[in-house]
Amino acid sequence: MTDGSVSPADARGAVADAVPDERVETVRRMEDGTNAVYRVETDADAYVVKYSTFSGRELLAAEVEVYRLLADTDLPVPRVVDATLDRADGPAFVVMEALPGSSPDGDAVTPAVAREMGATLRGFASVPPLGGYGRLRRDPDRTPPLVAREDSWREYVDWYADMLLSKPSDALADCADDVRAVIDETRPAVPAEPDPALVVSDYRPSNLHVDGDGRVVGVFDLERAAVGDLRFALVNAAYLLTRHRPAEAEQLRAALFDGFGDAVGGEVRTCYRAVAVAREIRGFDFWWDDRSVVDEEAANVRAFVKELTE
């Protein structure tokens, strides 16, 4: 996505200010994703500068505090070098150390990588206590400066599903009622007060880095993180991991669950899977703006909806 409000010069200046003893050598726009993101190489290190050009400053502010919260854990998240979250003359931004490795794609996402993904996701169960459930927001008056305001995880899931399905994409608007019905039917299986974990909303290969041995060495894009049932992130990850690989879906899903150390079944899995589909129904027109693949992608989603409702 191109955003005219920031430029390579802005990213260069952000890194120069953050690490004044280093000399900036190269600046490259990273084309994947929705926000404006740049990779900046210096004579000593490499950095990523992320701007709130799509998601908004509140989401970026919460993401920054989540990275800081996890800095002392074993989770391989980026280290925040600098952040400017209250600019009056432009979008908020964060400067982070670049992670090693690269994102796997296509056939590089093997069952071994899926197993690694599951094991790494389990690490999000061991985070400092924050209190409450639901979407994390930055609150500078708290220590750590994050707050989740819902009393019940089940209430949050219901709100989230309502929000997603209240404005379905044009291409899949006819699926919204069927998915909502599945969520309504299975919602009682969602725990009200599960053991709190950090639930990442977009845990998929494109938001991970692996090394040459397929080990997960980086996890990023923690926007919209919530406190709740970690199995929600697991089921969503399984959906994202397998939706375009039906022939390998069972094998990849089994490896993911094996690495996580637990499987999810019954109505709670059905509910969480329906919410994953609801997320795609909401964002479909934005995610699939290539007219040559729209019909095929819509058919894929409809196949998932049919599976849910049978």
URTA-V76468 format. One record per backbone hydrogen bond with DSSP energy under -0.5 kcal/mol. CO is the residue of the C=O (numbers start at 1). NH is the residue of the N-H. Records with the same first field share a line. If there is no record, write none. Layout:
BEGIN
CO->NH + NH
END
This chain:
BEGIN
3->6
7->10 + 11
8->12
9->13
10->14
11->15
12->16
13->17
14->18
15->19
17->20
19->22
22->24
23->43
26->41
28->39
29->31
30->37
35->37
36->51
37->30
38->40 + 49
39->28
40->47
41->25 + 26
45->42
46->98
47->40
48->50 + 96
49->38
50->94
51->53
56->60
57->61
58->62
59->63
60->64
61->65
62->66
63->67
64->68
65->69
66->70
68->71
70->73
75->77
76->219
78->80
79->97
82->95
83->85
84->93
92->52
93->84
94->50 + 96
95->81 + 82
96->48
102->210
105->108
106->109
108->110
110->114
111->115
112->116
113->117
114->118
115->119
116->120
117->121
118->122
119->123
120->123
121->124
122->125
123->126
124->198
125->127
131->148
133->150
134->227
135->149
137->147
139->142
144->146
145->139
147->137
150->133
152->156
153->157
154->158
155->159
156->160
157->161
158->162
159->163
160->164
161->165
162->166
164->167
165->168
169->172 + 173
170->173
172->175 + 176
173->176
175->179
176->180
177->181
178->182
179->183
180->184
181->185
182->186
183->187
186->189
187->190
192->153
197->199 + 228
198->200
199->226
202->204
204->207
205->208
207->220
209->217 + 218
210->102
211->214
215->211 + 217
218->209
219->78
222->225
223->201
225->136
226->199 + 228
227->134
228->197 + 230
229->232 + 233
230->234
231->235
232->236
233->237
234->238
235->239
236->240
237->241
238->242
239->243
242->245
245->248 + 249
246->249
248->252
249->253
250->254
251->255
252->256
253->257
254->258
255->259
256->260
257->261 + 262
265->268 + 269
266->270
267->271
268->272
269->273
270->274
271->275
272->276
273->277
274->278
275->279
276->280
277->281
278->282
279->283
280->284
281->169
283->286 + 287
284->288
286->289
287->289
289->291
290->293 + 294
291->295
293->297
294->298
295->299
296->300
297->301
298->302
299->303
300->304
301->305
302->306
303->307
304->308
305->309
306->310
END
